[in-house]
Amino acid sequence: MSRGFPADVATALAQQHVAIVTFAKLEFPSGTVYLHNSLGTYTWGGQDWLGVGDLGSISQVEEGLDVSPYAITLTLSGLNTTISGIALTEDYYLHPVTVYLGVLDTDDVLIDTPTQLWAGFMDQMNVSVGANGGDAIQLIAESELSRFNKSLNLMYTNVAQQEKSSGDLFFSHMHKIEGAKIDWGSKRPGTSGTGDVDIKVDVSNLTYT
């Protein structure tokens, strides 16, 4: 577990008893929220990280030998008004999430700067009220690798190209090609064509990723 950690943090992690705190940076459209799963406020990286006590839990951070996307789940028990408001009103989808691991000394002071464990993007946020486990907010985040599995769902049309690159006229005549009849190799006076071949091109359903 010492891979990527500063020497003093790696030494602390090797001890029989170690105090660990997990930090989560959630980059919502209205602003970034800095949280940790302990009490009080820790300051590092130029930011104040608010303790929510029950950030509840962060699911196990997985990695493997294969290049595969791994998701994590962050659970906040007890509805926090700031987070619940964001969950209900903001377009958080595909906004960045970063998870860090910090180690505390016997005085509950951070040993060195917390180390980044995971980075990805918000995928789904669920808010439950009065359930068996009490009020809770659950955020499911996908790793950066998951973006390779998502199609951009763009079309080979001028409208789609304008949304992507305004002023680019590359596809401005595509509508003229659809259903066009092309005389390919037709025999005409003074030529050696062998016959008429009708080719119809339908590009209405083509997509690119």
C-alpha positions as CSV (number, residue, x, y, z in Angstrom):
1,M,0.0,0.0,0.0
2,S,3.0,2.3,0.2
3,R,3.2,2.8,-3.6
4,G,3.0,6.5,-4.4
5,F,2.9,7.7,-0.7
6,P,5.5,10.1,0.8
7,A,8.1,8.3,3.0
8,D,6.6,9.5,6.3
9,V,3.1,8.5,5.3
10,A,4.3,5.1,4.2
11,T,6.0,4.6,7.5
12,A,2.9,5.5,9.4
13,L,0.8,3.1,7.2
14,A,3.2,0.3,8.2
15,Q,2.4,0.7,11.9
16,Q,0.0,-1.6,13.7
17,H,-2.4,1.2,14.4
18,V,-3.0,4.1,12.0
19,A,-5.6,6.8,11.8
20,I,-6.8,7.4,8.2
21,V,-9.0,10.1,6.8
22,T,-10.5,10.1,3.3
23,F,-11.0,13.4,1.4
24,A,-13.3,13.9,-1.6
25,K,-13.3,16.8,-4.0
26,L,-16.6,17.2,-5.9
27,E,-16.4,19.7,-8.7
28,F,-20.1,20.8,-9.2
29,P,-21.0,23.4,-11.8
30,S,-21.7,26.0,-9.1
31,G,-18.4,25.4,-7.3
32,T,-16.2,22.8,-5.8
33,V,-17.1,21.1,-2.5
34,Y,-14.3,19.8,-0.3
35,L,-15.3,17.1,2.2
36,H,-13.7,14.5,4.5
37,N,-15.1,11.6,6.5
38,S,-14.0,12.8,9.9
39,L,-14.9,15.7,12.2
40,G,-13.7,19.3,12.1
41,T,-11.9,21.1,9.3
42,Y,-8.5,20.2,7.8
43,T,-6.7,22.8,5.6
44,W,-4.3,21.7,2.9
45,G,-3.8,22.4,-0.8
46,G,-5.0,26.0,-0.2
47,Q,-8.5,24.7,0.7
48,D,-10.6,24.1,3.8
49,W,-12.0,20.6,3.8
50,L,-15.2,20.2,5.8
51,G,-15.7,17.2,8.0
52,V,-19.1,15.6,7.6
53,G,-18.6,12.8,10.1
54,D,-20.7,10.3,8.2
55,L,-19.5,11.1,4.6
56,G,-20.7,7.8,5.5
57,S,-18.5,5.7,3.5
58,I,-16.5,5.5,0.3
59,S,-16.6,2.1,-1.3
60,Q,-13.4,0.2,-1.8
61,V,-11.1,1.8,-4.5
62,E,-10.3,-1.0,-7.0
63,E,-7.6,-1.3,-9.5
64,G,-6.5,-4.3,-11.6
65,L,-3.9,-5.5,-14.1
66,D,-6.4,-5.1,-16.9
67,V,-7.2,-1.7,-18.3
68,S,-10.8,-1.5,-17.0
69,P,-13.0,1.2,-15.6
70,Y,-13.8,0.9,-11.9
71,A,-16.6,2.9,-10.1
72,I,-16.8,4.1,-6.5
73,T,-19.8,5.0,-4.4
74,L,-19.7,7.9,-1.9
75,T,-22.5,7.8,0.7
76,L,-23.4,10.7,3.0
77,S,-25.7,9.7,5.8
78,G,-27.9,12.4,7.2
79,L,-29.0,15.0,4.6
80,N,-26.6,17.8,4.4
81,T,-28.5,20.9,3.1
82,T,-25.6,22.0,0.8
83,I,-25.1,18.6,-0.8
84,S,-28.8,17.7,-1.0
85,G,-29.5,21.1,-2.7
86,I,-26.8,20.4,-5.3
87,A,-28.1,16.8,-5.8
88,L,-31.6,18.0,-6.6
89,T,-30.9,21.1,-8.7
90,E,-27.5,20.9,-10.5
91,D,-26.4,19.1,-13.7
92,Y,-23.6,17.2,-12.0
93,Y,-23.2,14.5,-14.7
94,L,-19.6,13.9,-15.8
95,H,-18.2,16.5,-13.4
96,P,-14.9,15.6,-11.8
97,V,-14.5,13.7,-8.5
98,T,-11.1,13.2,-6.8
99,V,-10.5,11.0,-3.7
100,Y,-7.5,11.4,-1.5
101,L,-6.1,9.5,1.4
102,G,-4.6,11.2,4.5
103,V,-2.9,9.9,7.5
104,L,-3.1,11.5,11.0
105,D,-0.6,11.5,13.8
106,T,-1.5,11.1,17.5
107,D,-2.6,14.7,17.7
108,D,-5.0,14.3,14.7
109,V,-2.7,16.4,12.5
110,L,-2.1,15.4,8.9
111,I,1.2,13.7,8.2
112,D,2.2,15.3,4.9
113,T,-0.2,16.1,2.1
114,P,-2.9,13.6,1.4
115,T,-2.2,11.4,-1.6
116,Q,-4.6,11.1,-4.6
117,L,-6.1,7.6,-4.7
118,W,-8.7,7.9,-7.4
119,A,-10.1,10.3,-10.0
120,G,-13.2,10.1,-12.2
121,F,-16.5,11.6,-13.0
122,M,-20.0,11.9,-11.4
123,D,-22.4,9.5,-12.9
124,Q,-25.5,9.2,-10.7
125,M,-26.7,10.7,-7.4
126,N,-29.5,9.2,-5.4
127,V,-31.3,10.8,-2.5
128,S,-33.3,8.7,-0.1
129,V,-35.4,10.0,2.7
130,G,-36.7,7.9,5.6
131,A,-35.4,4.7,4.3
132,N,-34.3,1.8,6.6
133,G,-30.8,3.3,6.8
134,G,-32.1,6.8,7.4
135,D,-31.7,9.8,5.2
136,A,-28.8,9.4,2.8
137,I,-27.2,10.8,-0.4
138,Q,-25.4,8.3,-2.6
139,L,-23.1,9.4,-5.4
140,I,-21.9,6.9,-7.9
141,A,-18.8,8.0,-9.8
142,E,-17.1,6.3,-12.7
143,S,-13.3,6.3,-13.3
144,E,-11.8,8.2,-16.1
145,L,-11.4,5.0,-18.2
146,S,-15.2,4.8,-18.4
147,R,-15.2,7.7,-20.9
148,F,-13.7,5.4,-23.5
149,N,-16.9,3.3,-23.4
150,K,-19.2,6.2,-24.0
151,S,-20.2,7.3,-27.5
152,L,-20.2,11.0,-28.2
153,N,-23.4,10.4,-30.2
154,L,-22.5,13.0,-32.8
155,M,-23.8,12.9,-36.3
156,Y,-22.2,13.6,-39.7
157,T,-24.4,16.7,-40.2
158,N,-23.9,20.4,-40.4
159,V,-26.0,21.0,-37.3
160,A,-23.8,18.6,-35.2
161,Q,-20.6,20.1,-36.6
162,Q,-21.7,23.7,-35.8
163,E,-22.4,22.6,-32.2
164,K,-18.9,21.1,-32.0
165,S,-17.0,23.8,-34.1
166,S,-19.0,26.8,-34.9
167,G,-18.2,28.2,-38.4
168,D,-16.7,24.9,-39.7
169,L,-18.5,24.3,-43.1
170,F,-17.1,20.8,-43.7
171,F,-20.5,19.1,-43.6
172,S,-22.5,22.1,-45.0
173,H,-23.3,20.2,-48.2
174,M,-24.0,16.8,-46.8
175,H,-27.8,17.2,-47.3
176,K,-27.1,17.5,-51.1
177,I,-25.3,14.1,-51.1
178,E,-28.2,12.1,-49.5
179,G,-30.0,10.2,-52.2
180,A,-27.8,11.6,-55.0
181,K,-27.5,9.6,-58.2
182,I,-24.0,9.2,-59.5
183,D,-23.2,7.9,-63.0
184,W,-20.0,6.0,-62.3
185,G,-18.3,4.6,-65.4
186,S,-21.2,5.3,-67.8
187,K,-20.4,5.2,-71.5
188,R,-20.5,8.5,-73.2
189,P,-19.2,9.7,-76.6
190,G,-15.5,9.7,-76.6
191,T,-15.1,7.6,-73.4
192,S,-14.4,4.0,-72.7
193,G,-17.0,3.5,-70.0
194,T,-18.6,0.0,-69.7
195,G,-22.1,0.8,-68.6
196,D,-24.3,2.7,-66.1
197,V,-23.9,2.1,-62.4
198,D,-26.3,3.9,-60.1
199,I,-24.9,4.6,-56.6
200,K,-27.1,6.0,-53.9
201,V,-25.5,7.3,-50.8
202,D,-27.5,7.5,-47.5
203,V,-25.6,9.3,-44.8
204,S,-28.6,10.2,-42.6
205,N,-27.9,7.5,-40.0
206,L,-24.1,7.7,-39.9
207,T,-22.5,8.7,-36.6
208,Y,-19.0,9.2,-35.5
209,T,-17.3,8.9,-32.1
